[in-house]
Amino acid sequence: YDLVVPTSMEITFPDNKTSKVNSSDQKKSIHSIYKKMNHQVKTVPLYDTMMSHRQEYIYFRTDHHWTTLGAYQGYLVFCEKMGLEPVPLEKLIPQVVTEDFKGTLYSKSGDYSHPGEEITIYTNPADRLTVEYKDTGEITDTLYNMEYAQKKDKYSLFLNNLHPLVEITNETAETDRELVLIKDSYANSMVPFLVRHFKKIYVFDTRYYKDGPSAFIAEHPGITDVVLLYNMNTLDTDTGIRGIY
């Protein structure tokens, strides 16, 4: 599966993206990418869903990431494409972990008058997780590192910042399916919704994982699904994604 996420520049400012700022037509670019996928890759049409929810709080105002509500919209479209029954948001436990998040756009703008934002996390009481960070050997039972809520880089509380490979096991998952998720940091806030549906998720950030996931997939016959999830800006600018092979 291939899921390309449009950025807030595209969704929040659709009429000004080419006339007043230096931004490409992401809808056209995503369509072009999807057209080049072969028949074995199923594309996830997220653009229209994000546009239809553009008046909602689906992107941070001070950061380049989507919010957890934005990630949930992506999760809903992904579940529909995969034939999964999504967990209703009302069955998850929300928690506001900070009210003073000031992200990358805040830092780059030079305008420090904007107030901080909330970050809300969602947990499913039915999940029983083991999360292993392969580069450090750390093992925990949560997808969040709450120490980051007290730091400047608060978005890094999702999946404990960036790691080459994270292995997540859910003892109470509704299926025995195993997922390889090849991604950038946009996926970090979507993983908490996905764990309900997979016994095991291997999360690769190929900007840091140098061996390439193909050999790993070949060595793990239990893997049933592979998903590539990137935001459009990463595809445009980050040469590290060449490691997806």
N, C-alpha and C positions, 0 to 999 in steps of 0.2 A: 504494500500500500504506500502511496505517496501523498503526503499532506503538506501543502505549502500554505503558510499563513501570511495573509497581507498584514502590513504594519499599520500603525495608527495614522501615519501620514496619508496613506491611501484611503482609509475608512473615515477618519475624522475630517479630512479636508479634500473630498473627492473633486470639488470644482476648481480648487486652486493648485492642484498638485503639479501642473506643468507651467502655469502662467506666473506664479509668484515664488515658487521654490524649485530647487533642482531635484526633481523626482520623476522617475519613470512611471509609465502606465502599468501598474502591477497586475491589473486584471488581464491585460494583454500578455504580459510576461508569463503569468501563471498558466494561461491557456496554451501558450506556446510550449511551455515545459511539459504540460500534460499530454499534448499532442505527440510528443516525441517518446512517450512511454510505450513499451511494447505490450502485447496482449497479456503478459503475465503480471503486469503491474496495474493494480486498481487505483485510480485516482480519487481523492476525497474532495468534493466540490464545496469548499468552505467559504469562498469569497462572498457569495450572495447572502449567506446566513449572517456573516459579520456585518455586511452592509445593512441588512434589515434590522440589526440590533444596535446600530451606530449611535442612537440617542441614549443608550444604556451605558453603564460604567464597565465597559469591556476592555478598555486600555487605560493604563495609568496616564496621568497628565504630566507627571514629572519624570517619567521613565519610558524606555523604548519597549518594554514588555507588555503583554496583555495581562489583565487582572485574572484572578481566579474565576470570576464570572465569564470572562472572555475564554479562558481555557475550558470552562464547562460547556460553552457553546461549541467549541471545537470537538469536545468529547461526544456531545450529542450527535453531531454529524458523522463522526467516526463510527459510533455504535450503529447508526442506521446503515452505513455502508457495509459493516462487518456482520450485520444480522444479530447484534447483541442488544439485550434489553438494558437500557441505561438506568442507573440508580437515580431516583428522583432527588432533587436537591433538598427537599424537605426531610428526607430520611437521613441526611448527613448532619453532623454536628459542626456548626460554624463557630469560629473563634477569631476575634479581632486580636492580632498579636502585636500590632503597632499602629499608631495613629500619626506617625511622623516620618513616613518614608519619603525621601527626596532622592530620586534616582539619577540616571545618567543625563537625561535632558535638562534637569535642574542644574546639574554641575556644569554642563557645556554652555548653557544659555547666558550665564553671567548676570541673570536677573534672579536675585535671591529673595524676592518679595513673596513668592508663591508659598502657600502653606503646605505642610506635609500631608501625606495621604495615608489611608488605612490599607493594611494588608490583612485579608481574611483567609484563614485556612479552613479546610473541611476534612473531617475524619469520619470514617465509617466504623461504628462500633463492632460490626461483624468481622472486620479484618483482623487477622493474626499474622503479623509481618515479621520477617527477618530481612534486614537490609545490610548487605556487605559491600564495603568500598574496597575494591580489589587493590588499589594502589597503596592504601594505608593499612589494610587489614582490619579496619574498624568494623565492628558488627553492632547493630542496634535494632530496636524494634519500632522505629519511627522513621517517617520520610522527611522529617523536619529537624533542623538544628536550630533551636530557639536562641542560641547564643547570638546568632546574627541579628535578631530583632533589636539588640542593644548596640549594633554597630551601624556604620554608614551604609554598607552594602547589604541592606536588609533583604533584598530579593534572594540572596544566597541562602536564606533559611530553607528554601525548597531544595531537597536532595543534597544539603550540606555543600552548596556551591558547585564547582565543576570538578568532575572526576572522569578519567578515561573510561572506566567500566564499573557499573554498579549492578549487583545481582540482588534482585528482590524476590522473595518467596512469600506467598500468601497461603497459609495452611488451610484457610477456609474459603478459598476462591471457588467460584461457581462452576469452573471448568478445569480440565487438566491441560489446557492449552499453554504453550510457552511462546513468549513474544520476544523478539529482538527489536529494540527501539533505537534507531540511529538518529541522532538529534542535535539541536543546539539548545540553548537555555530556555527557549520558549516552552519546551516539552516538560521542564522540571515542575511547573505548576499544574500540568495535566496528568502526570503520573499518578497522583493520589486518587484520581477518579478511575484510572485504568486498572488498578491492582485488583479490583473486585472480580475481574473477568479472566484473569490469567493466574495459573498456579505459580508461574515463574516469569519474571521480566528481566531481560538483560539490557541495560541501558548503556549505549555507547555514545561517547562524544569523540568523534574521529579527529577533531582538532588536537586531541591529546592522546588518543589511542593510536599508536603508530603501527600496529601489526595488521590492521585491516580486519573488519568483521567477517569477511567471506570464509576464511579458514576456520574461524571459531564456529560459524554456523554449520560448516561441513562436519565438524567434530562433535556436534551436539544434535543427534537425530531426533531428540524430543521437541525441538523447535518447530512450531506449527505456523507461525506468522512473523513477517518482517515488515516494519513500518519505518519510513523515512519521514521525519517531521522537522521542517526548517521554516524560519520566517524568511520573507523575501529579501530582506537586507543581507542576511547571512549568505544566501545564494549569490547575491550581487557582488559581495565584497570580500568574503572570507575564503581564502584559498585552502584553508585547513579541511574543507569538506571534500577535497580530493581523496581523503583517506577512506571514504565510504566503500571503495573497492577493496 
